[in-house]
Amino acid sequence: MEIGIVGLPNVGKSTLFNALLKKQAALAANYPFATIEPNVGIVPVPDERLIRLAEVVHTNKIVNATVKFVDIAGLVKGASQGEGLGNKFLSQIREVDAIMYVLRDFSDENIIRVGSVNPKDDHEILQLELELANIKKPEIMVLNTDENKLNGEGLRICAKLEEDLASLSENDQKEYLKQLGIEKTGLEKVIQEAFKILGLQTFLTAGEIEARAWTIRRGTLAPQAAGKIHADFEKNFIKADCVNYEDFIKYGGWTKCREAGRVRTEGRDYVMAEGDVVEFKVGV
């Protein structure tokens, strides 16, 4: 999954990118076109289920699903006609699966304002430029807002707060968010929305080697899901042993799930369900 971060100049795209990746990879500066070449980073999809799966099967190795973020330089009005660095930016946008519009909704006027004072107007400018360039992709609209407005309407993220969170451990992040009355990090909010608009879901594998999450589209059949692990698995698919995640944890792994009759044997026409814990059986 690849998400392009798009917005007018100086709306906090690179600051948010750095925070999501928990590192300083992108130049964040108070002037237009601080980003020219796209910054690219891959981050793990947060999934607490993997921790519990690893405990059940006694493995120390956890492999999360991943999402690639591409921090694309600021678009301006007229980009579809080549204004600013329009042609270059638009070619980068064509490569991603979804577009995350970052819209300015913070009050710091020390940051040079390129667009209007209304996020809705800025969104319309960006949408129009992409439509004129014949780009119509699934979109996520993010308001980069002040900390005290995070519980307002829409998908709101405070890039400055995310920067602070990025320097903390996972447990400290949760405690900090709890104190602020916020349930999820910006990364969790963005990924949840991306999964929804792209029609994605996750299946899980768990054994002595690793506990791992795999991303597939809703409606994927078992052989195609097996192919995510290895191309030969799809070609040589025989069957899939599946257990509901909650049952896998409740009964304590494959052996006890089988003893309790909780393992389902599914064939080629099985449509994968969210959170299936799976063992694929394949021929040689």
Backbone bond lengths (Angstrom), bond angles and torsions (degrees), N, CA, C in turn:
res aa  C-N    CA-C-N  psi(-1)  N-CA   C-N-CA  omega(-1)  CA-C   N-CA-C  phi
1 M - - - 1.458 - - 1.522 109.54 -
2 E 1.323 115.95 127.99 1.460 120.70 -177.19 1.529 109.31 -125.44
3 I 1.329 115.93 124.15 1.459 121.40 -177.45 1.519 109.64 -117.20
4 G 1.325 116.80 125.18 1.454 121.93 176.83 1.511 110.99 -91.82
5 I 1.324 117.16 126.98 1.463 121.81 178.64 1.527 107.88 -91.41
6 V 1.333 115.89 117.31 1.454 122.25 -172.45 1.524 109.82 -127.16
7 G 1.317 116.05 144.74 1.463 119.85 176.06 1.509 109.98 -178.18
8 L 1.316 115.70 172.50 1.456 120.38 172.23 1.528 108.23 -67.36
9 P 1.329 118.48 161.88 1.465 119.61 177.38 1.536 111.90 -59.55
10 N 1.328 115.24 146.17 1.474 123.06 173.25 1.524 114.88 67.33
11 V 1.323 117.22 29.34 1.466 118.48 177.24 1.526 111.28 -97.82
12 G 1.339 117.62 -1.59 1.464 120.73 177.84 1.510 114.01 100.09
13 K 1.341 118.05 18.21 1.471 120.98 -179.10 1.522 111.98 -59.57
14 S 1.324 115.92 -50.21 1.469 119.55 -176.13 1.521 111.74 -70.43
15 T 1.336 116.46 -34.71 1.467 119.97 175.30 1.521 109.85 -61.67
16 L 1.331 116.22 -44.46 1.459 120.90 179.32 1.527 110.87 -66.49
17 F 1.326 117.40 -41.58 1.462 122.50 177.41 1.528 110.26 -56.81
18 N 1.324 116.34 -48.98 1.463 120.55 179.93 1.520 111.56 -60.23
19 A 1.343 115.40 -40.66 1.464 119.77 -178.50 1.525 111.04 -68.15
20 L 1.327 117.44 -41.71 1.459 121.09 179.72 1.519 111.40 -62.82
21 L 1.333 115.36 -35.78 1.462 120.23 -179.64 1.527 113.07 -88.84
22 K 1.328 116.27 -5.98 1.464 122.29 -179.52 1.521 112.44 58.80
23 K 1.314 115.77 36.23 1.464 119.41 177.62 1.523 109.37 -157.65
24 Q 1.313 116.23 165.44 1.455 121.56 178.11 1.524 109.22 -97.09
25 A 1.326 116.10 83.43 1.461 120.73 -178.42 1.517 111.61 -102.25
26 A 1.331 116.35 -30.52 1.454 120.79 -175.35 1.521 110.67 -107.81
27 L 1.328 116.50 142.55 1.450 121.49 176.46 1.526 108.62 -72.20
28 A 1.326 116.93 119.42 1.463 122.09 176.62 1.519 107.81 -109.42
29 A 1.322 117.01 110.16 1.464 120.70 -174.11 1.519 110.24 -137.11
30 N 1.333 115.17 157.13 1.452 122.23 -175.19 1.533 111.25 -91.44
31 Y 1.329 115.55 54.32 1.458 120.52 173.50 1.522 108.69 -158.09
32 P 1.352 117.47 153.07 1.458 119.75 -177.21 1.522 112.22 -63.76
33 F 1.351 114.57 148.89 1.462 123.49 176.69 1.521 113.30 60.79
34 A 1.336 116.61 35.93 1.467 120.07 172.17 1.526 109.37 -65.17
35 T 1.343 116.11 -29.03 1.461 121.38 176.05 1.524 108.38 -102.73
36 I 1.327 117.93 122.55 1.461 121.33 177.48 1.527 109.35 -114.31
37 E 1.328 116.63 -57.36 1.466 119.71 172.23 1.525 108.50 -80.92
38 P 1.331 118.21 142.32 1.464 118.98 -179.28 1.525 111.58 -67.42
39 N 1.322 116.60 137.36 1.456 121.89 172.43 1.526 107.80 -90.43
40 V 1.310 116.94 132.68 1.459 122.01 -175.88 1.520 109.47 -122.19
41 G 1.317 116.44 133.49 1.461 120.19 177.58 1.516 111.06 -147.30
42 I 1.324 116.26 146.82 1.464 122.10 179.21 1.521 108.69 -113.00
43 V 1.332 115.83 128.52 1.464 120.10 -178.65 1.523 110.15 -125.13
44 P 1.337 117.86 149.27 1.464 120.83 176.84 1.525 110.99 -73.05
45 V 1.320 115.16 143.81 1.462 120.84 175.15 1.530 108.04 -79.29
46 P 1.340 118.00 119.15 1.466 119.18 -179.58 1.528 111.02 -58.65
47 D 1.320 117.29 130.45 1.470 121.46 -178.74 1.524 108.70 -155.32
48 E 1.321 115.92 98.19 1.471 120.75 -176.88 1.523 112.20 -67.34
49 R 1.332 117.26 -18.68 1.469 119.89 179.10 1.522 111.59 -59.28
50 L 1.338 116.20 -33.01 1.463 119.85 -176.88 1.522 111.82 -65.00
51 I 1.323 116.46 -34.63 1.466 120.13 179.17 1.524 110.00 -62.68
52 R 1.321 116.16 -44.08 1.471 120.30 -178.84 1.532 111.24 -70.70
53 L 1.344 116.45 -37.29 1.464 119.29 176.57 1.521 110.85 -61.48
54 A 1.343 115.83 -43.24 1.464 120.64 -179.30 1.518 111.24 -61.52
55 E 1.323 116.39 -38.07 1.466 120.41 178.34 1.530 110.86 -64.73
56 V 1.328 116.54 -40.43 1.472 120.87 -177.39 1.529 111.36 -67.64
57 V 1.334 117.47 -41.71 1.473 119.86 -175.77 1.528 112.43 -96.30
58 H 1.331 115.92 4.04 1.469 122.10 174.47 1.541 112.77 59.84
59 T 1.318 114.92 53.91 1.459 119.77 174.28 1.526 109.46 -124.42
60 N 1.305 115.92 150.30 1.467 120.09 177.45 1.529 111.99 -98.21
61 K 1.328 115.75 -7.00 1.466 119.28 -175.59 1.526 110.78 -98.07
62 I 1.330 115.00 122.20 1.463 122.22 177.20 1.522 108.07 -121.04
63 V 1.335 116.03 130.89 1.466 120.54 178.70 1.529 108.39 -123.70
64 N 1.317 116.07 108.43 1.471 121.20 179.09 1.529 110.84 -77.47
65 A 1.315 115.31 156.30 1.468 119.18 164.70 1.523 106.90 -64.93
66 T 1.323 117.40 161.75 1.465 119.99 -176.74 1.526 111.15 -129.31
67 V 1.324 114.49 158.76 1.460 121.85 172.63 1.524 107.81 -131.77
68 K 1.332 115.38 138.46 1.468 119.88 178.05 1.530 108.55 -100.26
69 F 1.330 115.48 126.82 1.463 121.27 174.93 1.525 109.06 -104.58
70 V 1.329 115.24 136.36 1.459 121.30 176.99 1.520 107.58 -120.94
71 D 1.323 116.25 113.40 1.462 122.23 179.70 1.525 108.09 -86.33
72 I 1.335 114.92 100.78 1.464 120.91 -175.61 1.524 109.07 -93.80
73 A 1.333 116.80 139.59 1.461 121.64 -175.45 1.524 111.44 -58.95
74 G 1.332 115.61 157.57 1.455 122.00 -173.79 1.521 114.25 -59.69
75 L 1.341 114.51 130.86 1.456 119.89 173.07 1.521 109.71 -84.14
76 V 1.314 116.99 152.38 1.467 121.69 175.22 1.518 108.56 -129.96
77 K 1.334 115.91 163.65 1.460 120.66 176.02 1.525 108.49 -58.44
78 G 1.325 116.09 130.21 1.458 120.55 -177.51 1.513 113.70 95.71
79 A 1.362 116.76 2.90 1.470 119.94 -178.67 1.522 111.69 -59.44
80 S 1.351 116.87 -35.17 1.461 120.52 -178.95 1.519 112.04 -64.76
81 Q 1.346 115.93 -20.54 1.466 121.13 177.03 1.526 112.00 -99.30
82 G 1.347 115.79 8.27 1.460 119.91 177.94 1.513 114.35 95.65
83 E 1.364 117.59 5.93 1.472 119.22 178.57 1.521 110.48 -65.47
84 G 1.351 115.71 152.50 1.459 120.49 -176.42 1.519 108.15 62.05
85 L 1.330 115.57 -128.05 1.465 119.99 173.59 1.531 108.94 -111.82
86 G 1.350 113.72 36.81 1.457 121.57 -168.71 1.503 117.04 -51.21
87 N 1.334 117.49 -51.68 1.470 119.32 -175.57 1.521 112.00 -59.75
88 K 1.327 115.91 -41.08 1.468 121.05 -179.74 1.527 110.38 -65.26
89 F 1.351 115.54 -45.17 1.462 119.60 -178.00 1.520 110.97 -63.07
90 L 1.343 115.73 -44.98 1.454 120.00 -176.21 1.523 111.96 -64.77
91 S 1.315 117.52 -34.48 1.467 120.06 177.70 1.521 110.71 -65.86
92 Q 1.334 117.39 -33.80 1.466 121.11 177.95 1.528 110.91 -69.94
93 I 1.329 116.53 -36.48 1.461 121.11 -178.66 1.530 111.08 -66.72
94 R 1.329 116.62 -32.90 1.465 120.30 -177.97 1.529 112.64 -61.85
95 E 1.325 117.56 -21.41 1.462 121.37 -173.91 1.525 113.75 -84.27
96 V 1.333 118.36 -16.56 1.471 120.75 -171.98 1.523 111.20 -89.66
97 D 1.364 115.81 163.52 1.467 121.47 178.96 1.519 112.43 -82.88
98 A 1.322 116.08 -33.78 1.462 121.00 -178.51 1.524 109.27 -146.75
99 I 1.322 115.32 155.27 1.457 121.82 -179.88 1.512 109.44 -109.73
100 M 1.321 116.36 128.99 1.451 121.39 173.97 1.527 108.18 -105.08
101 Y 1.325 115.44 106.35 1.453 119.98 176.60 1.517 108.80 -78.29
102 V 1.321 117.19 123.10 1.468 121.01 173.52 1.525 107.07 -102.58
103 L 1.334 116.07 120.28 1.457 122.24 -174.96 1.523 110.37 -115.76
104 R 1.296 116.52 138.87 1.463 121.54 -177.01 1.528 110.58 -75.23
105 D 1.329 115.07 122.80 1.463 120.99 174.81 1.520 109.98 -140.97
106 F 1.334 117.12 24.38 1.464 121.16 178.27 1.532 109.03 -104.14
107 S 1.323 115.66 161.61 1.468 120.26 -168.84 1.524 114.63 -101.30
108 D 1.328 118.79 2.56 1.466 121.04 -176.82 1.533 110.74 -74.33
109 E 1.328 116.35 100.27 1.461 120.57 -178.07 1.524 112.32 -80.18
110 N 1.338 117.72 0.25 1.465 120.14 172.12 1.526 111.15 -71.94
111 I 1.341 115.46 -19.35 1.455 120.79 175.94 1.527 107.96 -86.82
112 I 1.314 116.60 123.97 1.462 121.26 -177.26 1.525 110.06 -56.62
113 R 1.335 116.27 126.36 1.462 121.46 -178.81 1.526 109.51 -93.93
114 V 1.348 115.45 124.83 1.457 119.93 179.98 1.522 111.26 -97.91
115 G 1.327 117.85 -37.17 1.464 121.26 -177.97 1.513 112.61 -95.02
116 S 1.326 115.09 -152.57 1.458 121.17 -178.82 1.523 110.21 -88.45
117 V 1.322 116.53 -177.03 1.469 120.74 176.40 1.530 110.30 -89.69
118 N 1.318 117.10 -0.58 1.464 122.28 -176.75 1.527 110.14 -114.44
119 P 1.350 118.35 113.85 1.471 120.59 179.87 1.522 113.30 -55.26
120 K 1.331 116.55 -34.00 1.467 120.31 -179.59 1.527 110.84 -62.30
121 D 1.340 116.48 -41.54 1.468 120.36 178.95 1.530 110.62 -64.83
122 D 1.336 116.86 -41.26 1.472 120.84 178.68 1.529 110.66 -62.66
123 H 1.346 115.61 -40.57 1.462 120.50 179.04 1.528 110.59 -61.22
124 E 1.335 116.24 -41.89 1.464 120.66 -179.59 1.527 111.25 -64.94
125 I 1.337 117.81 -37.38 1.463 121.43 177.12 1.521 110.36 -62.04
126 L 1.337 115.76 -47.09 1.465 120.50 -178.86 1.522 111.33 -64.61
127 Q 1.340 116.00 -45.28 1.463 120.01 179.52 1.516 111.52 -60.18
128 L 1.333 115.96 -44.07 1.455 120.20 -178.44 1.523 111.21 -61.50
129 E 1.331 117.11 -43.27 1.462 120.03 -179.19 1.527 111.32 -62.53
130 L 1.336 116.16 -37.77 1.467 119.30 179.37 1.520 111.15 -72.87
131 E 1.340 117.21 -37.17 1.462 120.45 177.24 1.527 110.78 -64.99
132 L 1.334 116.47 -41.77 1.461 120.43 178.31 1.527 111.49 -63.23
133 A 1.323 115.51 -27.46 1.471 120.68 178.24 1.530 111.82 -92.80
134 N 1.354 115.73 10.83 1.474 122.03 179.09 1.521 112.75 60.41
135 I 1.317 116.66 38.00 1.469 122.22 174.14 1.552 105.67 -113.05
136 K 1.249 116.32 114.27 1.493 121.43 172.67 1.508 109.62 -129.45
137 K 1.347 121.09 87.61 1.462 126.77 -176.68 1.532 109.74 -108.06
138 P 1.378 117.25 160.96 1.466 119.65 172.76 1.520 110.03 -55.78
139 E 1.327 116.61 142.88 1.462 118.85 -174.19 1.523 113.37 -129.98
140 I 1.316 114.03 148.98 1.462 123.30 173.37 1.522 105.77 -120.32
141 M 1.321 117.18 126.43 1.452 120.48 -178.85 1.533 109.11 -104.94
142 V 1.326 116.80 116.18 1.463 122.70 -176.96 1.523 109.77 -114.92
143 L 1.311 115.99 127.94 1.457 121.23 174.27 1.525 108.88 -94.20
144 N 1.339 116.93 116.26 1.464 121.09 174.01 1.518 106.83 -82.36
145 T 1.322 115.78 105.24 1.454 120.68 -165.48 1.517 112.29 -122.39
146 D 1.322 115.61 175.56 1.458 121.06 174.44 1.522 109.63 -75.84
147 E 1.323 116.18 154.33 1.465 121.15 -176.90 1.522 112.50 -57.17
148 N 1.344 116.42 -35.66 1.474 119.70 -176.45 1.530 112.93 -79.08
149 K 1.337 117.92 0.03 1.465 120.62 179.10 1.529 112.14 -115.72
150 L 1.342 116.41 14.37 1.464 120.06 -174.51 1.526 113.39 -66.92
151 N 1.313 117.17 -24.25 1.461 119.37 -178.35 1.524 112.58 -93.64
152 G 1.334 116.49 13.75 1.459 120.33 177.84 1.518 111.75 -77.24
153 E 1.315 115.66 -174.16 1.464 121.77 -176.82 1.531 111.25 -71.83
154 G 1.323 115.96 146.31 1.460 120.97 177.07 1.519 112.41 90.11
155 L 1.335 115.57 177.84 1.466 122.10 178.64 1.518 108.03 -84.24
156 R 1.326 116.35 106.51 1.465 121.84 -173.91 1.525 110.77 -115.04
157 I 1.328 114.83 134.19 1.455 121.69 177.00 1.519 108.01 -135.61
158 C 1.313 116.26 137.19 1.467 120.50 173.82 1.529 106.72 -101.98
159 A 1.331 115.81 107.25 1.470 120.12 -176.01 1.528 111.31 -59.77
160 K 1.332 116.76 -36.18 1.473 119.58 179.87 1.522 110.79 -66.22
161 L 1.340 116.31 -40.35 1.463 120.17 176.81 1.528 110.68 -65.33
162 E 1.343 116.80 -41.21 1.461 120.37 179.12 1.528 110.86 -61.94
163 E 1.332 116.38 -34.83 1.467 120.32 176.05 1.523 110.40 -61.90
164 D 1.344 116.23 -43.51 1.470 120.66 178.52 1.528 110.39 -62.75
165 L 1.343 116.33 -43.26 1.461 120.90 -178.47 1.527 111.76 -63.96
166 A 1.329 115.43 -34.11 1.466 120.33 -176.04 1.518 112.93 -60.60
167 S 1.320 116.75 -25.05 1.466 120.40 -178.21 1.528 112.58 -87.83
168 L 1.342 117.07 -3.29 1.464 121.33 -176.30 1.520 111.43 -101.65
169 S 1.336 115.77 158.41 1.464 120.34 173.59 1.531 108.31 -71.33
170 E 1.343 116.06 166.38 1.461 120.28 -177.88 1.524 111.61 -60.03
171 N 1.333 117.15 -42.04 1.463 120.34 179.49 1.523 111.73 -66.12
172 D 1.344 116.02 -40.97 1.463 119.73 178.65 1.526 111.31 -67.00
173 Q 1.329 116.07 -34.61 1.466 119.58 176.31 1.520 110.68 -59.52
174 K 1.343 115.48 -47.77 1.466 120.28 -178.83 1.523 111.33 -61.19
175 E 1.336 115.95 -40.85 1.463 120.14 -179.50 1.524 110.91 -66.50
176 Y 1.326 116.51 -41.78 1.464 122.11 179.27 1.530 110.49 -62.82
177 L 1.340 116.10 -46.60 1.461 120.47 179.40 1.527 111.52 -63.21
178 K 1.337 115.46 -38.59 1.466 120.47 178.64 1.520 110.91 -60.86
179 Q 1.338 116.21 -41.86 1.464 120.76 178.11 1.530 112.04 -62.74
180 L 1.342 115.56 -31.25 1.468 120.26 -179.55 1.529 112.35 -87.76
181 G 1.331 116.41 -5.35 1.459 120.02 -178.69 1.521 112.93 75.87
182 I 1.350 116.94 28.52 1.465 122.97 -178.82 1.524 108.46 -114.46
183 E 1.332 117.12 133.80 1.459 120.96 -174.97 1.521 114.00 -86.11
184 K 1.358 117.50 -36.64 1.461 119.99 -171.48 1.520 111.42 -130.28
185 T 1.326 115.04 151.25 1.458 120.15 173.82 1.534 108.86 -73.15
186 G 1.339 115.04 165.50 1.452 119.37 177.01 1.510 112.32 -59.50
187 L 1.342 116.97 -39.49 1.462 121.70 179.12 1.526 111.01 -59.91
188 E 1.321 116.24 -45.29 1.464 120.37 179.70 1.523 111.20 -62.67
189 K 1.324 117.00 -41.11 1.473 121.07 179.21 1.522 111.13 -63.26
190 V 1.328 116.20 -45.79 1.463 121.21 -177.80 1.523 110.78 -64.18
191 I 1.331 117.24 -46.15 1.460 120.82 -177.62 1.524 111.02 -66.43
192 Q 1.312 117.10 -40.22 1.464 121.00 177.67 1.533 110.33 -59.15
193 E 1.322 116.27 -43.60 1.466 120.40 179.44 1.530 110.61 -68.69
194 A 1.334 117.13 -39.62 1.461 120.94 179.71 1.532 110.98 -62.65
195 F 1.331 117.00 -43.27 1.462 120.64 178.20 1.527 110.22 -59.88
196 K 1.342 115.95 -39.23 1.460 120.12 -178.13 1.522 111.52 -67.53
197 I 1.340 117.68 -49.25 1.466 119.44 -174.64 1.526 112.81 -74.32
198 L 1.331 117.09 -25.01 1.460 120.55 179.73 1.528 112.91 -93.72
199 G 1.352 115.76 -2.96 1.461 119.25 178.74 1.509 113.25 66.61
200 L 1.334 116.13 44.52 1.464 121.00 -176.60 1.522 111.38 -105.79
201 Q 1.315 115.73 158.97 1.456 122.14 172.96 1.522 108.37 -150.71
202 T 1.340 115.14 178.46 1.460 120.67 -173.80 1.519 111.16 -126.72
203 F 1.330 116.80 138.51 1.461 119.68 164.19 1.524 107.94 -117.68
204 L 1.327 116.14 161.78 1.461 121.93 -170.74 1.525 110.95 -125.51
205 T 1.325 115.66 146.11 1.465 121.02 171.04 1.523 107.67 -124.07
206 A 1.321 116.22 145.53 1.466 119.69 -176.22 1.517 110.03 -148.65
207 G 1.330 115.25 121.11 1.463 121.14 177.68 1.512 109.58 -155.49
208 E 1.306 116.19 -171.72 1.464 120.40 -177.21 1.532 112.30 -65.33
209 I 1.333 116.69 -27.44 1.464 119.29 -178.49 1.519 111.55 -75.99
210 E 1.358 117.23 -46.15 1.458 119.72 -176.60 1.514 111.08 -165.00
211 A 1.351 114.71 161.26 1.465 122.97 166.56 1.521 105.75 -110.89
212 R 1.358 116.09 127.21 1.463 117.79 -169.51 1.525 111.75 -142.51
213 A 1.336 115.57 146.63 1.459 122.35 175.70 1.525 109.37 -108.35
214 W 1.331 116.17 141.71 1.464 122.84 -178.96 1.526 108.73 -127.82
215 T 1.320 116.63 136.96 1.457 121.47 -178.92 1.522 110.68 -98.82
216 I 1.339 115.65 129.73 1.465 121.67 177.28 1.529 108.34 -137.73
217 R 1.324 116.29 165.20 1.460 120.31 175.08 1.525 109.80 -81.41
218 R 1.339 116.30 146.87 1.461 119.94 175.26 1.527 109.08 -58.19
219 G 1.319 115.85 138.04 1.458 120.40 -178.50 1.513 113.81 93.85
220 T 1.335 117.59 -0.53 1.465 120.77 179.71 1.534 110.67 -67.37
221 L 1.333 115.87 135.05 1.462 120.93 177.08 1.526 110.30 -82.42
222 A 1.325 115.68 158.77 1.467 121.66 -175.42 1.535 113.39 -54.93
223 P 1.345 120.05 -44.01 1.475 118.46 -179.30 1.534 112.56 -62.03
224 Q 1.354 116.31 -38.93 1.469 119.12 179.19 1.532 111.33 -68.66
225 A 1.335 115.98 -34.94 1.470 119.73 175.74 1.528 109.91 -64.28
226 A 1.327 116.62 -41.64 1.467 120.62 177.71 1.527 110.49 -60.99
227 G 1.333 115.94 -35.07 1.455 120.77 178.75 1.509 113.83 -65.02
228 K 1.334 117.10 -19.61 1.465 120.60 175.43 1.524 110.63 -66.33
229 I 1.321 116.16 -31.26 1.458 120.98 179.87 1.530 110.05 -77.72
230 H 1.325 115.44 -46.12 1.477 120.51 177.70 1.525 107.43 -159.44
231 A 1.328 117.33 136.88 1.465 121.23 -177.00 1.528 111.93 -56.12
232 D 1.332 116.89 -35.90 1.464 119.91 -179.31 1.519 112.49 -67.57
233 F 1.346 116.99 -24.15 1.462 120.32 -179.60 1.529 110.70 -65.18
234 E 1.313 117.41 -36.35 1.469 120.11 177.94 1.526 110.38 -68.07
235 K 1.304 115.96 -45.30 1.465 121.29 -177.93 1.527 111.78 -64.55
236 N 1.341 116.57 -37.17 1.465 120.94 -174.77 1.528 113.08 -106.92
237 F 1.338 116.03 20.98 1.473 121.62 -177.45 1.531 111.43 -59.92
238 I 1.337 115.91 134.18 1.465 122.12 174.58 1.528 110.02 -111.99
239 K 1.323 115.97 -55.32 1.464 120.58 -179.65 1.525 109.18 -161.47
240 A 1.337 115.57 171.93 1.463 121.09 176.76 1.521 108.68 -130.79
241 D 1.326 115.94 127.15 1.461 121.01 171.34 1.518 107.23 -90.46
242 C 1.336 116.85 122.53 1.467 121.60 -173.95 1.523 111.03 -125.19
243 V 1.324 115.09 141.71 1.457 122.41 175.52 1.522 107.89 -134.43
244 N 1.310 116.18 136.62 1.459 120.14 172.02 1.527 109.43 -60.78
245 Y 1.353 117.13 137.93 1.473 120.82 -176.23 1.525 112.23 -53.64
246 E 1.343 117.10 -46.45 1.470 120.08 -177.85 1.525 111.50 -61.00
247 D 1.326 116.47 -39.39 1.465 119.95 177.82 1.530 111.19 -66.47
248 F 1.327 116.10 -40.16 1.467 120.14 -179.78 1.528 110.72 -58.85
249 I 1.327 116.03 -41.57 1.473 120.51 178.53 1.527 110.26 -72.50
250 K 1.319 116.36 -44.53 1.470 121.21 -176.83 1.522 111.73 -60.34
251 Y 1.331 117.07 -45.16 1.461 120.44 -175.46 1.526 112.89 -89.89
252 G 1.321 117.42 -17.18 1.462 119.94 171.83 1.511 116.07 90.00
253 G 1.334 117.32 42.54 1.463 119.57 172.39 1.513 114.39 108.53
254 W 1.340 114.86 -179.58 1.457 122.16 -172.27 1.528 113.27 -62.25
255 T 1.319 117.43 -48.23 1.470 119.98 -174.60 1.520 111.52 -61.24
256 K 1.310 116.67 -48.48 1.467 120.10 -177.96 1.525 112.00 -71.37
257 C 1.337 116.94 -30.46 1.468 119.65 175.35 1.528 110.53 -66.42
258 R 1.319 116.57 -38.27 1.468 120.33 177.92 1.536 110.21 -66.86
259 E 1.328 115.84 -42.16 1.469 119.88 179.49 1.525 111.15 -62.59
260 A 1.332 116.04 -33.49 1.467 121.23 -178.60 1.527 112.56 -88.22
261 G 1.338 116.67 1.76 1.461 120.17 179.07 1.519 113.88 70.37
262 R 1.326 116.66 28.34 1.470 120.17 -177.81 1.533 113.28 -97.48
263 V 1.333 117.17 -2.31 1.469 120.45 179.72 1.524 109.27 -91.93
264 R 1.325 116.97 127.17 1.453 123.10 177.23 1.535 109.31 -101.40
265 T 1.300 116.73 134.85 1.466 120.86 174.69 1.522 108.20 -98.58
266 E 1.349 115.77 116.22 1.462 121.61 -174.92 1.523 110.49 -114.30
267 G 1.341 115.11 149.13 1.461 121.34 -178.45 1.520 113.07 -103.03
268 R 1.339 114.91 -161.11 1.466 122.39 -173.38 1.530 113.65 -63.93
269 D 1.339 117.49 -26.65 1.459 120.00 -175.25 1.532 112.53 -94.56
270 Y 1.331 117.14 8.68 1.470 119.71 -178.95 1.529 110.69 -74.57
271 V 1.331 115.16 130.01 1.469 121.69 176.00 1.519 108.08 -91.11
272 M 1.312 116.38 120.10 1.462 121.31 -176.37 1.531 111.68 -60.86
273 A 1.330 115.50 141.31 1.469 121.38 178.26 1.526 109.62 -106.78
274 E 1.324 116.08 151.82 1.465 121.02 177.21 1.521 110.08 -57.65
275 G 1.325 116.12 130.46 1.455 120.91 175.15 1.512 115.16 80.42
276 D 1.337 118.15 8.86 1.466 118.88 173.33 1.523 110.02 -59.71
277 V 1.335 116.65 132.94 1.471 121.00 168.00 1.526 104.79 -96.61
278 V 1.324 117.36 124.48 1.460 120.91 -166.70 1.528 112.90 -128.57
279 E 1.346 115.03 143.38 1.459 123.62 164.60 1.516 106.30 -121.50
280 F 1.317 117.53 117.84 1.461 121.14 178.62 1.528 109.64 -89.65
281 K 1.320 115.05 135.79 1.454 121.49 175.20 1.538 107.34 -104.09
282 V 1.326 116.45 123.44 1.467 120.34 -176.62 1.530 110.31 -131.31
283 G 1.341 114.90 153.84 1.457 119.42 176.63 1.528 110.35 -83.92
284 V 1.291 115.92 177.45 1.473 120.55 -178.37 1.516 109.72 -102.69
